[in-house]
Amino acid sequence: MPKFGCRCGHTISLVAAPSPHEASLISAPDFDELCNRRTAAVDAFLAAVRNGKRDDWVTDFYGRPPFDISDGSVIDDIITREDVFSLQITNCPECGRLYRQRKQGVNEWDCFVPEPAPE
């Protein structure tokens, strides 16, 4: 069961998908690069389909022989795989702390505490 322990002592459940306590963060330049990568990969897949090379492309992409998968699912997998930029954000619903992943794929987090509301 995925969960995240906040410094306030609250255990944040991350079981629900999508989780109301999680988000992704990506910088503007990284988002531009992500869009360029996704577009190039989708273009390559569509060219392979047009040229009758879909099975070869699927084998290269998934590292296994072709299997029953729709073109839409392949494109969704391309979009997901190309995102090497997004960092996870977790928000504590009890105290409002935000946790930002330091690096994608690494379980290290920076903690940010909200400032008190002005009186």
Number of C-alpha atoms within 10 A of each C-alpha: 5 8 10 15 11 20 11 11 10 13 14 18 15 16 11 9 7 9 11 13 16 17 14 12 13 15 11 9 10 14 15 11 15 19 15 12 17 19 15 13 16 16 13 14 21 17 14 16 16 10 9 11 13 18 14 14 19 19 13 12 15 12 9 10 12 15 10 5 9 9 13 9 10 16 17 13 13 19 17 11 11 16 18 13 17 18 19 19 18 23 20 21 14 12 14 15 18 20 20 20 20 14 14 13 11 9 9 11 16 10 14 12 10 9 8 6 5 4 3
